[in-house]
């Protein structure tokens, strides 16, 4: 998890503009850098680093001797950079996974580059030789990216919107800060003045499309056929591969554990693969909840079953309410459902940062959308309509759950990894017949559960535990977090109303005297 920031065509002093980049310093607590672009005095890159891979040569923007005209700033992980090196004979000059972006671009252009990347990423690529700027973002928007482009060609790009909202520019009206669309890349012309002009916005990945990089995956050819045994085997194989490729890290790995199906599968598979890889430290798992919350109880069972080093974070209503403003600032949204579900994740991330040395954190995000885990899927009129809604939820993840997961962890300098949103895994799951993916016998995610029925990864009561929303699972049995939050908001509104009425009353009294 890093923070990237760039300006092109600034009319104001860059030293003043760069202060805005410090608003995302939490994303990269290990180091930071600002660098002007040679020949373009009004263009610069900013970077806040969380060192995960190649701690010596990982500073950005990345520039290598072979491509002196290319500048790269990116946030994310490219899991297949070694496979691509082997396939195309790339001569890497660093151990940084993102260097592959430079080699792919030089070899085949921006479309091949974006299509061949297996990972999560948001990047800014500058080609000074051809005067082009490229922006790109992964299929589901796991890594955030925002842009602002004025009518006269001033471009600002940042990992979070807060780094763009107070930029100085020559326009009379404030341009809109917008999220960059997942699964797209944009081509912009760079003018001699440093200003840019958007030329095209191209969709290079869709949820259902098998990615081009699958041809070079470690799982090359899946068994064909739609008989249930083959399907379940393929699901297990691809999920295991999704977790394995995300072990790439030079920092300690941990896992969020709610005790629900998704995080439990991730934790169990993660620990299995860590043992096979002979990692020298135990897996730390982290659960959060109020006293006697269902999540805490279920997470204990899972941790005991898999043998993880388990941590519990118990919070009360006052602690949850105290961080609301911090959570809203981190999320950059007032969506009440997102905020309600984010408080627990924010608090547990804060604990991880302060109390442990884990920096790479796995979680179960994306499974509900992919495997039809929400309760309302039971009421879908048809399997086809359920499938359509599942795909819609995946397309909109970057606005809700992916945003929540990124911001609450990044706020505390942690790197989030989400194997359920592995593109090879999701494209296969979505390719299956709609009737296979619907809830069955009153149980959501039936196909996913059935696929791991005989794996012994999890206790049966956890494998078949009914779905609970994260914010409900962390709730005390005495009073729900939803009720606590609702009462707090109602009280704040009541106080505001009283203050407003008092102001009106005092104003009337003042004028009546004169």
C-alpha positions as CSV (number, residue, x, y, z in Angstrom):
1,X,0.0,0.0,0.0
2,X,1.6,3.2,-1.1
3,X,0.4,6.7,-2.0
4,X,1.0,8.2,-5.5
5,X,0.5,11.8,-6.6
6,X,1.3,13.7,-9.7
7,X,0.7,17.0,-11.4
8,X,1.0,18.0,-15.0
9,X,0.8,21.6,-16.3
10,X,0.6,23.4,-12.9
11,X,0.4,27.2,-13.1
12,X,1.3,27.5,-9.5
13,X,4.5,27.0,-7.6
14,X,5.1,23.3,-7.2
15,X,6.6,23.7,-3.8
16,X,3.2,25.0,-2.6
17,X,1.2,22.4,-4.6
18,X,3.2,19.6,-3.0
19,X,1.8,20.3,0.4
20,X,-1.4,18.6,-0.8
21,X,0.5,15.3,-1.3
22,X,1.3,15.2,2.4
23,X,-2.4,14.6,3.0
24,X,-1.9,10.9,1.9
25,X,1.3,10.4,3.9
26,X,-0.4,7.7,6.0
27,X,-0.4,5.4,2.9
28,X,3.4,5.2,2.9
29,X,5.0,5.7,6.4
30,X,8.4,4.4,5.4
31,X,9.7,7.1,3.0
32,X,8.6,9.8,0.6
33,X,9.9,11.6,-2.4
34,X,9.0,14.5,-4.7
35,X,10.6,14.7,-8.1
36,X,10.3,17.2,-11.0
37,X,10.2,15.9,-14.6
38,X,13.2,16.9,-16.7
39,X,12.2,19.4,-19.3
40,X,8.8,20.1,-17.7
41,X,9.3,22.4,-14.8
42,X,5.5,22.4,-14.0
43,X,5.2,18.6,-13.8
44,X,6.1,16.5,-10.8
45,X,5.6,13.2,-9.1
46,X,5.0,12.6,-5.4
47,X,5.3,9.2,-3.6
48,X,4.8,7.9,-0.1
49,X,6.2,4.4,0.3
50,X,5.2,1.4,2.4
51,X,8.1,-1.0,1.8
52,X,6.8,-4.5,1.0
53,X,9.1,-5.8,-1.9
54,X,12.7,-4.7,-2.6
55,X,13.2,-2.5,0.3
56,X,16.4,-1.0,-1.1
57,X,15.4,0.0,-4.6
58,X,11.7,0.5,-4.2
59,X,11.5,4.3,-4.2
60,X,9.5,6.0,-7.0
61,X,9.1,7.4,-9.6
62,X,10.8,4.3,-11.0
63,X,13.3,5.0,-13.7
64,X,15.7,2.6,-15.2
65,X,18.8,3.1,-17.4
66,X,17.3,1.1,-20.3
67,X,14.3,3.4,-20.6
68,X,15.5,6.9,-19.6
69,X,12.4,8.5,-21.1
70,X,9.9,6.6,-18.9
71,X,8.7,7.6,-15.5
72,X,6.5,5.4,-13.4
73,X,4.6,5.9,-10.2
74,X,2.3,3.0,-9.1
75,X,0.5,1.6,-6.1
76,X,-0.1,-2.1,-5.9
77,X,1.5,-5.5,-6.5
78,X,2.1,-7.2,-9.8
79,X,2.1,-10.9,-8.9
80,X,3.2,-12.3,-12.3
81,X,6.3,-10.1,-12.8
82,X,8.6,-13.2,-12.6
83,X,6.5,-15.2,-15.1
84,X,6.5,-12.3,-17.5
85,X,10.2,-11.9,-17.1
86,X,10.7,-15.6,-18.0
87,X,8.2,-15.5,-20.9
88,X,9.6,-12.4,-22.6
89,X,13.2,-12.3,-21.4
90,X,13.0,-9.0,-19.6
91,X,16.2,-7.8,-18.0
92,X,15.2,-6.3,-14.7
93,X,17.4,-3.8,-13.0
94,X,15.6,-3.9,-9.6
95,X,13.6,-6.4,-7.6
96,X,10.5,-4.1,-7.7
97,X,7.6,-5.9,-9.2
98,X,6.3,-2.7,-10.9
99,X,9.4,-2.5,-13.1
100,X,7.6,-5.0,-15.4
101,X,5.3,-2.2,-16.4
102,X,8.2,-0.3,-18.1
103,X,9.3,-3.4,-20.0
104,X,5.8,-4.4,-21.1
105,X,5.1,-0.9,-22.3
106,X,8.4,-0.7,-24.3
107,X,7.6,-4.1,-25.8
108,X,4.0,-3.8,-26.8
109,X,2.4,-0.5,-25.8
110,X,-0.1,0.5,-23.2
111,X,-2.9,-1.9,-24.1
112,X,-0.7,-5.0,-23.8
113,X,0.8,-3.6,-20.6
114,X,-2.5,-3.2,-18.8
115,X,-3.9,-6.5,-20.1
116,X,-0.9,-8.5,-19.1
117,X,-0.7,-7.4,-15.5
118,X,-1.9,-9.9,-12.9
119,X,-2.4,-8.0,-9.7
120,X,-3.9,-4.9,-8.1
121,X,-2.6,-1.6,-9.3
122,X,-3.1,2.1,-10.0
123,X,-0.4,3.7,-12.1
124,X,0.8,6.9,-13.7
125,X,3.2,6.3,-16.6
126,X,5.0,9.1,-18.4
127,X,6.6,8.7,-21.8
128,X,8.6,11.9,-22.4
129,X,9.9,10.7,-25.8
130,X,6.4,10.4,-27.2
131,X,4.9,13.0,-25.0
132,X,2.2,10.7,-23.5
133,X,0.8,10.3,-20.0
134,X,-1.0,7.0,-19.2
135,X,-3.3,6.2,-16.2
136,X,-4.4,2.7,-15.4
137,X,-6.3,0.8,-12.7
138,X,-7.0,-2.8,-11.9
139,X,-10.2,-4.7,-12.7
140,X,-12.0,-4.2,-9.5
141,X,-10.4,-1.0,-8.3
142,X,-8.7,-2.7,-5.3
143,X,-6.1,0.1,-5.5
144,X,-7.6,3.6,-5.5
145,X,-7.0,6.3,-8.0
146,X,-8.5,9.8,-8.5
147,X,-8.0,12.5,-11.1
148,X,-8.9,16.1,-11.7
149,X,-8.5,17.6,-15.2
150,X,-9.3,21.3,-15.9
151,X,-10.5,22.7,-19.2
152,X,-7.1,24.2,-19.9
153,X,-5.3,20.9,-19.4
154,X,-4.0,20.9,-15.8
155,X,-4.0,17.3,-14.6
156,X,-3.8,16.1,-11.0
157,X,-3.7,12.4,-10.0
158,X,-3.7,10.9,-6.5
159,X,-4.5,7.8,-4.5
160,X,-7.1,9.6,-2.5
161,X,-9.3,12.6,-3.3
162,X,-8.1,14.6,-0.4
163,X,-4.8,15.1,-2.2
164,X,-6.5,17.0,-5.0
165,X,-9.2,19.1,-3.5
166,X,-7.2,22.3,-2.7
167,X,-4.9,22.3,-5.7
168,X,-4.2,25.8,-7.2
169,X,-5.2,26.3,-10.8
170,X,-6.0,29.1,-13.2
171,X,-9.7,28.2,-13.8
172,X,-12.4,30.3,-12.2
173,X,-14.5,27.3,-11.3
174,X,-13.3,24.3,-9.3
175,X,-13.1,21.1,-11.5
176,X,-14.6,17.9,-10.2
177,X,-12.4,15.3,-8.5
178,X,-13.4,11.9,-9.9
179,X,-12.5,8.3,-9.2
180,X,-10.7,6.7,-12.1
181,X,-12.7,3.8,-13.5
182,X,-11.4,0.3,-12.7
183,X,-10.4,-1.9,-15.6
184,X,-9.6,1.1,-17.7
185,X,-6.5,3.0,-19.0
186,X,-6.5,6.5,-20.2
187,X,-4.1,8.1,-22.8
188,X,-3.3,11.8,-22.6
189,X,-1.1,13.9,-24.8
190,X,1.5,15.9,-23.1
191,X,2.0,19.4,-24.6
192,X,5.2,21.4,-24.6
193,X,3.6,23.6,-21.9
194,X,3.2,20.6,-19.6
195,X,-0.6,20.7,-20.0
196,X,-2.4,17.6,-21.2
197,X,-5.3,16.6,-23.4
198,X,-7.2,13.4,-22.9
199,X,-7.2,11.3,-26.1
200,X,-9.0,8.1,-25.1
201,X,-10.3,6.1,-22.2
202,X,-10.2,2.3,-22.9
203,X,-11.7,-0.6,-21.0
204,X,-9.1,-3.4,-21.0
205,X,-10.7,-5.8,-18.5
206,X,-14.2,-6.9,-17.7
207,X,-15.3,-9.0,-14.7
208,X,-16.2,-12.0,-16.9
209,X,-13.3,-11.9,-19.3
210,X,-10.5,-14.4,-18.8
211,X,-7.4,-12.2,-18.5
212,X,-4.7,-12.4,-21.1
213,X,-2.1,-13.1,-18.5
214,X,-3.9,-16.4,-17.7
215,X,-1.8,-18.0,-20.5
216,X,1.3,-17.4,-18.3
217,X,-0.2,-18.3,-15.0
218,X,1.2,-21.0,-12.7
219,X,-2.1,-22.7,-13.2
220,X,-2.1,-23.1,-17.0
221,X,-4.8,-25.5,-18.1
222,X,-7.8,-26.2,-15.9
223,X,-9.7,-29.4,-16.4
224,X,-12.7,-28.7,-18.7
225,X,-16.3,-29.7,-18.1
226,X,-19.2,-28.6,-15.9
227,X,-19.7,-31.7,-13.8
228,X,-19.8,-30.8,-10.2
229,X,-16.7,-32.6,-9.1
230,X,-14.6,-30.8,-11.8
231,X,-16.1,-27.4,-10.9
232,X,-15.4,-27.8,-7.2
233,X,-11.9,-29.0,-7.9
234,X,-11.2,-26.0,-10.1
235,X,-12.6,-23.6,-7.5
236,X,-10.3,-25.0,-4.9
237,X,-7.3,-24.9,-7.2
238,X,-7.8,-21.3,-8.3
239,X,-8.5,-20.1,-4.8
240,X,-5.3,-21.8,-3.5
241,X,-3.4,-20.2,-6.4
242,X,-4.9,-16.8,-5.6
243,X,-3.7,-17.0,-2.0
244,X,-0.3,-18.4,-2.9
245,X,0.6,-15.6,-5.4
246,X,-0.2,-13.0,-2.7
247,X,2.4,-14.4,-0.3
248,X,4.9,-12.2,-2.2
249,X,6.3,-9.9,0.6
250,X,9.3,-9.0,2.6
251,X,7.2,-8.0,5.6
252,X,5.2,-10.0,8.0
253,X,1.8,-11.4,6.9
254,X,-1.4,-11.3,9.0
255,X,-5.0,-11.9,8.3
256,X,-8.3,-10.3,9.4
257,X,-10.6,-13.0,10.8
258,X,-14.3,-12.5,11.5
259,X,-15.1,-16.2,11.9
260,X,-17.3,-16.0,8.8
261,X,-16.8,-18.2,5.8
262,X,-14.8,-15.8,3.7
263,X,-12.1,-14.6,6.1
264,X,-11.9,-18.1,7.6
265,X,-11.2,-19.7,4.2
266,X,-8.5,-17.1,3.5
267,X,-6.9,-17.6,6.9
268,X,-7.0,-21.4,6.7
269,X,-5.5,-21.5,3.2
270,X,-3.0,-18.8,4.1
271,X,-1.7,-20.8,7.0
272,X,-1.5,-24.0,5.0
273,X,0.5,-22.3,2.3
274,X,2.8,-20.5,4.8
275,X,3.7,-23.9,6.3
276,X,4.4,-25.3,2.9
277,X,6.6,-22.3,2.1
278,X,8.5,-22.8,5.5
279,X,7.9,-19.3,6.6
280,X,9.7,-18.7,9.9
281,X,6.9,-16.9,11.8
282,X,3.4,-17.9,12.8
283,X,0.4,-16.4,11.1
284,X,-1.2,-13.7,13.2
285,X,-5.0,-13.5,12.9
286,X,-7.1,-10.5,14.1
287,X,-10.7,-10.4,15.2
288,X,-12.6,-7.4,16.5
289,X,-16.0,-7.0,18.3
290,X,-17.8,-5.9,21.3
291,X,-18.0,-8.2,24.3
292,X,-19.6,-11.6,23.4
293,X,-20.0,-10.6,19.8
294,X,-20.7,-13.5,17.4
295,X,-17.6,-12.7,15.3
296,X,-15.2,-13.0,18.3
297,X,-16.7,-16.4,19.3
298,X,-16.5,-17.8,15.8
299,X,-13.0,-16.4,15.2
300,X,-11.7,-18.2,18.3
301,X,-13.0,-21.5,16.9
302,X,-11.3,-20.9,13.6
303,X,-8.0,-19.8,15.1
304,X,-7.9,-22.8,17.4
305,X,-8.6,-25.1,14.5
306,X,-5.9,-23.7,12.2
307,X,-3.4,-22.9,14.9
308,X,-2.8,-19.2,14.3
309,X,-1.4,-16.7,16.7
310,X,-4.8,-15.0,17.5
311,X,-5.4,-11.4,18.6
312,X,-8.7,-10.0,19.8
313,X,-9.6,-6.3,19.8
314,X,-12.6,-5.6,22.0
315,X,-14.1,-2.2,21.8
316,X,-17.1,-0.4,23.3
317,X,-19.6,2.0,21.9
318,X,-17.7,5.1,23.2
319,X,-14.5,4.0,21.4
320,X,-16.5,3.4,18.2
321,X,-18.2,6.8,18.3
322,X,-14.9,8.6,19.1
323,X,-13.3,7.5,15.8
324,X,-16.3,8.3,13.6
325,X,-14.8,11.6,12.3
326,X,-11.4,9.9,11.6
327,X,-13.2,7.1,9.7
328,X,-15.2,9.5,7.6
329,X,-12.0,11.5,6.8
330,X,-10.3,8.3,5.7
331,X,-13.2,7.0,3.7
332,X,-14.0,10.3,2.0
333,X,-17.7,9.3,2.0
334,X,-20.8,10.0,4.0
335,X,-22.5,6.7,3.0
336,X,-23.9,5.5,6.2
337,X,-23.7,1.8,5.4
338,X,-20.0,2.1,4.5
339,X,-19.2,4.2,7.6
340,X,-21.1,1.7,9.9
341,X,-19.2,-1.2,8.5
342,X,-15.8,0.6,8.6
343,X,-15.4,1.4,12.2
344,X,-14.5,-2.1,13.3
345,X,-12.0,-2.5,10.4
346,X,-10.5,0.9,11.2
347,X,-10.0,0.0,14.9
348,X,-8.5,-3.4,14.3
349,X,-6.1,-1.9,11.7
350,X,-5.0,0.7,14.3
351,X,-4.3,-2.1,16.7
352,X,-2.3,-4.1,14.1
353,X,-0.1,-1.1,13.4
354,X,0.5,-0.2,17.0
355,X,0.8,-3.6,18.7
356,X,2.2,-6.0,16.1
357,X,4.8,-6.2,13.3
358,X,2.3,-7.5,10.6
359,X,2.2,-5.1,7.6
360,X,0.6,-7.3,4.9
361,X,-3.0,-8.1,5.8
362,X,-5.2,-10.6,4.0
363,X,-9.0,-10.3,4.2
364,X,-12.1,-11.9,2.6
365,X,-13.4,-8.8,0.7
366,X,-15.2,-9.5,-2.6
367,X,-16.6,-13.0,-1.8
368,X,-20.1,-11.8,-1.0
369,X,-20.4,-10.0,-4.4
370,X,-18.8,-12.8,-6.3
371,X,-20.5,-15.8,-4.7
372,X,-23.9,-14.2,-4.1
373,X,-23.5,-14.0,-0.3
374,X,-26.0,-11.4,0.5
375,X,-29.3,-12.5,2.0
376,X,-31.5,-10.9,-0.7
377,X,-30.1,-13.3,-3.3
378,X,-32.5,-15.9,-1.8
379,X,-35.3,-13.8,-3.3
380,X,-33.8,-13.4,-6.8
381,X,-36.5,-14.0,-9.5
382,X,-34.2,-16.2,-11.5
383,X,-30.6,-17.5,-11.5
384,X,-29.9,-15.2,-14.5
385,X,-31.1,-12.1,-12.6
386,X,-29.0,-13.1,-9.6
387,X,-26.0,-13.5,-11.8
388,X,-26.5,-10.1,-13.3
389,X,-26.8,-8.5,-9.9
390,X,-23.6,-10.3,-8.8
391,X,-21.7,-8.8,-11.7
392,X,-23.2,-5.3,-10.9
393,X,-22.0,-5.5,-7.4
394,X,-18.5,-6.5,-8.5
395,X,-18.4,-3.5,-10.9
396,X,-19.4,-1.2,-8.1
397,X,-17.0,-2.6,-5.5
398,X,-14.6,0.3,-5.9
399,X,-17.4,2.6,-4.6
400,X,-18.2,0.6,-1.4
401,X,-16.5,-2.4,0.1
402,X,-13.2,-2.1,-1.8
403,X,-13.0,1.5,-0.8
404,X,-13.8,0.6,2.9
405,X,-11.1,-2.1,3.0
406,X,-8.4,0.1,1.3
407,X,-9.0,3.2,3.4
408,X,-9.3,1.7,6.8
409,X,-6.1,-0.3,6.4
410,X,-4.2,2.4,4.5
411,X,-5.0,4.9,7.2
412,X,-2.6,2.9,9.4
413,X,0.0,2.1,6.9
414,X,-1.0,-1.5,6.2
415,X,-1.1,-3.4,2.9
416,X,-4.4,-5.1,2.1
417,X,-4.6,-8.3,0.0
418,X,-7.9,-9.8,-1.2
419,X,-7.6,-13.2,-2.9
420,X,-11.3,-13.5,-3.6
421,X,-10.9,-10.7,-6.1
422,X,-8.2,-12.5,-8.0
423,X,-9.1,-12.0,-11.7
424,X,-8.4,-15.6,-12.8
425,X,-10.6,-16.9,-9.9
426,X,-13.5,-14.4,-10.5
427,X,-13.6,-14.9,-14.3
428,X,-13.8,-18.7,-13.8
429,X,-16.5,-18.4,-11.1
430,X,-18.6,-16.0,-13.2
431,X,-18.3,-18.3,-16.3
432,X,-20.1,-21.1,-14.5
433,X,-23.8,-21.6,-15.3
434,X,-26.1,-19.2,-13.3
435,X,-28.0,-22.0,-11.7
436,X,-24.9,-23.4,-10.1
437,X,-24.1,-20.1,-8.3
438,X,-27.4,-19.4,-6.6
439,X,-28.2,-20.0,-2.9
440,X,-29.5,-23.5,-2.3
441,X,-31.5,-25.1,0.6
442,X,-31.6,-21.7,2.3
443,X,-27.8,-21.4,2.3
444,X,-26.0,-18.6,0.5
445,X,-22.6,-19.2,-1.2
446,X,-23.6,-22.9,-1.5
447,X,-21.2,-23.7,-4.3
448,X,-18.2,-22.2,-2.5
449,X,-19.0,-24.0,0.7
450,X,-19.5,-27.3,-1.1
451,X,-16.2,-26.9,-2.9
452,X,-14.4,-27.0,0.5
453,X,-16.7,-29.5,2.2
454,X,-14.1,-32.3,2.1
455,X,-10.9,-30.2,2.5
456,X,-10.7,-30.2,6.3
457,X,-9.6,-26.6,6.1
458,X,-12.4,-25.5,8.4
459,X,-14.7,-26.9,11.1
460,X,-18.1,-27.8,9.6
461,X,-20.0,-25.3,11.8
462,X,-17.8,-22.5,10.4
463,X,-17.9,-23.7,6.8
464,X,-21.7,-23.6,6.9
465,X,-22.1,-20.6,9.3
466,X,-24.9,-18.3,8.0
467,X,-23.9,-14.9,6.6
468,X,-23.7,-11.9,8.9
469,X,-22.8,-8.4,7.9
470,X,-19.4,-7.3,9.3
471,X,-20.9,-4.5,11.3
472,X,-23.6,-6.9,12.8
473,X,-21.1,-9.6,13.6
474,X,-19.0,-7.4,15.7
475,X,-22.1,-6.3,17.7
476,X,-22.6,-7.0,21.4
477,X,-25.5,-9.4,22.2
478,X,-27.0,-6.7,24.5
479,X,-27.2,-3.9,21.9
480,X,-26.3,-3.7,18.2
481,X,-23.7,-1.4,16.8
482,X,-26.4,-0.2,14.3
483,X,-28.7,0.9,17.3
484,X,-25.8,2.6,19.1
485,X,-24.8,4.5,16.0
486,X,-28.4,5.5,15.2
487,X,-28.9,6.8,18.8
488,X,-25.7,8.8,18.6
489,X,-26.7,10.4,15.2
490,X,-30.2,11.1,16.5
491,X,-28.8,12.8,19.5
492,X,-26.4,14.9,17.4
493,X,-29.2,16.0,15.2
494,X,-31.3,16.9,18.2
495,X,-28.5,19.0,19.6
496,X,-28.0,20.8,16.3
497,X,-31.7,21.5,16.1
498,X,-31.7,23.0,19.5
499,X,-28.7,25.2,18.8
500,X,-30.3,26.4,15.5
501,X,-33.5,27.2,17.3
502,X,-31.6,29.1,19.9
503,X,-29.8,31.2,17.2
504,X,-33.1,32.0,15.6
505,X,-34.6,33.0,18.9
506,X,-31.7,35.2,19.9
507,X,-31.8,36.9,16.5
508,X,-35.5,37.7,16.8
509,X,-35.0,39.0,20.3
510,X,-32.1,41.2,19.1
511,X,-34.1,42.7,16.3
512,X,-37.2,43.2,18.4
513,X,-35.2,45.5,20.8
514,X,-34.4,47.9,17.9
